[in-house]
Amino acid sequence: MNIEVQCCGVVILALIWYFSLRQKTLKLASEKLFLITMGVNSFCLFMDILSVIAINNQDLIPGFLLALICKTYIVSLIWVGYFGLIYSHFDFRGTKEEQIRENRMYTVIVLAGTLLIYILPIQYYLEGDVVYTYGPSCTATYIFALLFVLVTLYKVGVKGREMNPKRRRAIIMWMCIWIVAAVIQFLNANLLLVGFASVLGMIILFFELENPEANLDRETGAYNAHALGEYTKQLYEKQEGFSAILVALGNNTAAENDGSSQKTDRMLRNIARYADKIKNVKVFKTMERELALLTDDEKKMWEVFHDLKSHINYLWAEATPFYVILPDSLLLRNVGELFLMLRHFRIGRRKDSAENSIILDETQIGQYKERERTEAMLRSALEEDRIEVFYQPIYSTKLNRFVSAEALVRIRDQEGAIIPPDKFIPIAERNGIISQIGQCVFDKTCAFIRKNQLKERYGIEYVEVNLSVRQCEDITLADTYIQIMKKYRLDPSCISLEITESASIKVRDNLLKNMRQLMDYGVRFALDDFGNGESNLNYIVDMPVSIVKFDRDMTQSYFSSYKAKFVMEAAMHMIQDMKLEIVSEGVETREQAEAIGALGIEYIQGYYFSRPLPGEEFLEFVAGKTY
């Protein structure tokens, strides 16, 4: 009998079944669908062998049973095509309703084909080793099987750009092999290759996509990062909530600080194997030294968390892992947002906080999403040129008129409303967008000064522009700002750049290089927010500034605190003795303005005179004003 090829296929499928079932799996939808498809292929191959045996022994088998066996084999062929098409749909985007509707249509077609094949007559050919069936039933089989193959190739080849590239390539290869085998078998009936071609397709799918070992991390035995992505994606698609714990060892363990990465790796393996024994917990290795533990029960998650901490503290008292705890995954919209969230809190909080854990509750997630919205708003504001500069006038107590102003950034939303600076400045500082915003503000300020000739027409001798800490890190800052001033042919004495004490502490070397270059060009510098938290007169001594600005809190404290009054007066005298000028910010009443002027402070800024104003309103305000 001519069943050697089919027998080889049986052996191959048996091996695939063995390797598929011996490893633990996540029971992903694609894994289940692959096993179903492989089961149908196995049945098809078995029926192929059985049909050959039945035809060779047709004298011993009742006619209806022979027809049933042979028709069941060719029916299984169209079911292989059907499940190949369903499997190929796994990665297609679209609503769940659309997928269900399409699958129902394909199911109706395969059932109609099955019924038709069983109804139509079938004939058998047997001469020597040549065995095959023919007739209307077989013709229907070719039509329906070819239909499923062609639809699969069309969907995957033409519309499958959003598919997993490996899945797309594997399915195309499988379908092409099947078509070639069918053509060869049609031209040479002695070569029964169609069933074996399906086996080759299973080999391709197994090694390209569905090998369970591909989802495992060999070092720890846990599932790997790819498996985590596929598993959580499936849970989100089904709207099945889960709880998660991220355990990050990274570079924050005592072992790492001692230079013993091998000890850290041993810790990771031990933790993974320990957690893997906990019932209803799935363990994933994500980054180099991170584990993610998932369970479908929040109560169980807390039990696991405390159990795991005790285990780690017992074995490695010197270890300081960082934990990110997500009690309810449905607080997040999808797997992409989940990974962004975990990364954000793992990296951000680990840098900024001495605490070794954070709980991603509704408040934390709400704040994160608000930051995300703000970042998107900042990027769109830059792209759409919705960055504006407002100007707050600064009054000279000696000349009794406005002689300068501070440029302050403002952003309008897409409806035209002003967004308060405290809503976006901290986030812009954190993610680095502040550098682009700062450069934009400086460019607009220089253009404003040049266009309106502030000094000649309005007596505004200079405008103060803030520098962020992030800008001060940039070693090219001075070159960039000098080029902007040259672009507008601006006298550098019209600019005073404000730095804060935090900037001078964090990025001192780069800042000093930039300051010297800009000062050589003719720009002045002011120390902003003096009196706010970390004030130290040594900063004034060390930094080459011309102006010191008392912040609003210090100014207001002068009028409300007896001790603060003496502190401010002492600081004022010391600063003036160093031949530096002072601006007192936050002056809000006439009495305060008169008291500050009587002290001998040179400049006053605050709401008593004016809030920050858009450019045109600022020009109208300062035109001819004196006090």
Disulfide bonds with the S-S distance in Angstrom:
none
